[in-house]
């Protein structure tokens, strides 16, 4: 259930007079909900048009075909430093990208291209990302790699659920508010190996590394 659906239900309940305290508890105190602007009426933040997650093939959604990735940045102190995180949807295999300088769109594009370039062609299916400014050069990335990029709806982290869960695990190694630039490529590889060698219930207690090896 989406956040918007929950809010609509609460406002409906309040307007119906079922619970006066519901209306009082809502942050605005209003009893009439003003819906957020629908996605189709939002202005794209990028020069190149985005392909939205609603247009993503069904094979990506049901995890039936490997090679489809979810991506994001985890950021450090004052959002000045960052690490690229990629998770393969069917195996939960993790790849981390080192951003030693900045996390501008050109820097992210270049590191993503190198990461994807290490994969066999049949594991370069697609990439799903949020609408962060770091993906402004998504078209250049797609031209260089042949990998389409699908964008999540605004404020919808659950649409990259595997990546969000992995980012939570990564915070054990890279706490919020720290300077992430002190971690080099070797550090990131070590952390990725730790996660990829962890058995997962969702994988029948196999590890992501074992599952990916079966595909390679």
N, C-alpha and C positions, 0 to 999 in steps of 0.2 A: 504494500500500500504506500502511495507516495505521500510526501509531506503535504502537498496541496489537498489531496483527498482527505487527510486527517483534519486539516483546518476547516475544510468545507463541512465535514461532519460535525465538528464542534460548534461552528456558527449556526448550523441548522438546529442543533440541539438547543442552543441558547435562545434562538428566535422563537422556538416552539414553547419556551417557558418551562422546559422540563427541569432545568437546573439553573437558577439564577447565578449561582457561584461560578458556573462555567464561563459566563460572559465576564464576570468580574476577574476571573483568573487569566483571561486572554490578555496579552500584553497591551493591546490598543484599547481594550475596554469596549470596542465596537461590537454590535450585534449583527452587523451586515458585513459580509465578506466582500472585499474588492479583489477579484482574482488577479493573479499576476498575468502580465502580458503573455499571450500564447507564443510558443516558439516560432511559429511561422511569421509573426509580426516583429520579431526581434531583428535588429540590424546586425549583420555579420561583422565581427571585429577584425576580420582579415580581408586583405585585398582580393585574394583568390577564394572563390566560393568553397564552402565546406560541404563535405558529404556527411550527412547526419547518420547517427546510429540506426535510425528507423529504416535506412536504406541498406543496412548491412545484411549480407546473405544469411539465410536461415542456418546454413552449415556452421557459421561462426557462433550463432546464438546457442545451439545445442551441443557445442563442443565435440561434434562427431568427427570433424576433420582437424588434424593438428596443423600447426603453423600459424595460428592466429594469436596475436600478442596484444596485451594491454600495457599502456605506458603512462608514466607520470614523472614528476620531479619530487624528491624530498629536499627541503631547503633547510639551511642552517641559520646561524645567527643573523637576525634582521633581514632574512631572505637574501643575503648577499652571496651565499655559496649554495651549491646544489649538487645532487647526484641523480643521474637518470636511472629509473627502475623499469625493467621490462619483465613481464610474466607471460609465459605461454599458457593459453587457456586450458588446453586439454591435459597437459602434464604438470602444470604449475612450476615449470622450470624458470629460474630467475637469471636475468642478466643485468649487470650494473654498469653504468657508464660514467667515466671519470670526467668531470668538468673542472679543470684546474684553474681557469681564469674566471669566466662569467657564464651565465646561463641565458645569454641572448639567443634569439632565434637562429642566427647563423651557427653559433657554437653548438646548440642542441642538434641542429640538422646534421652537422658534420660528425658528431659522436654517434648519433643514431645510424647514420649510413655505415659507419665502421662496424658497429655492433651487428646490424642486419647482414652486413657483408661476410661475417664469419659463419653464417648459417648456410646449410645446403638449400638449394633452390626450392625444394618441396616444403621447406619450413618457413618460407617467406610469403605467408598468405595475406595478412593484413595487420594493421595497427590501429588500436582504438585509444583515443586520448581525450582529455577534457579540452575546454576552449581557452587554455592558458596562452598568454602572449608568446611563450617560448615556441609555439608551433606555427608561428606566422609564415614560415617557409615550408609548409607541408607540401605544397605543390612541387617545389624543387626536390624535396626528399622523395616524393613518389616518382618523379621523372628519373632520378638517379638510381633508384632501387627497384622500381616496378611494383612497390608495395603500396596499396591504397590505404589512406588514412580516413578513419571514421571518427566523427566527433560526438561526444556525449551531449545530452541536453544540459543547460546551465544548472549548477547546484544539484547534480545527480551522480554522486560518487558511487552509488550502488551499481551503476551501469558499467563500472570497471571493478567489480567486486573482488576478483582474484588479486588485482593489483593493490586495491585498498587494504586487503587483509595482509598482503606481503609487506606493504609499507609499515603496517603496525608492528610486524615482526622485526623489520629493519631498524626501528627506533630503539630496540634493545642494544644495537651496535652503534647507532648514530643518533644520540639523544638530541631532542629539540634544543635549539639555542646554542649549539656548538658550531665551531668553525669546521665545515666539512672539507675545506681545501687541504687540511692536514692529512687526509686519507688519500694515499696514492693508488694506482691501478692494482698493485699487489694486495693491498688491504681490501679493496672491493672484491677482488677475485676470491680471497679467503672467505669473506662473508658470504658471497654467492655460493661457494662450495658447501659452507655450513648448512645453508637453507636447502640446497639441492640434494643433500645427503640425509635429510630428515624424513623418515617414513610418514606418509600421510594416509589417514583413514579413507579419504575420498579417492585415493589411488589404490585401494585394497592393500594398504600398508606397504606399498612399494615407495621408493623415493622418486622425486622428480628426475634425478639423474638417470635412474634405471629406466623410467618410462621414456625419456628422451632417447636414450641409447637404443631402445627397441625401434624407434622411428628412424634413426640415422642409418 
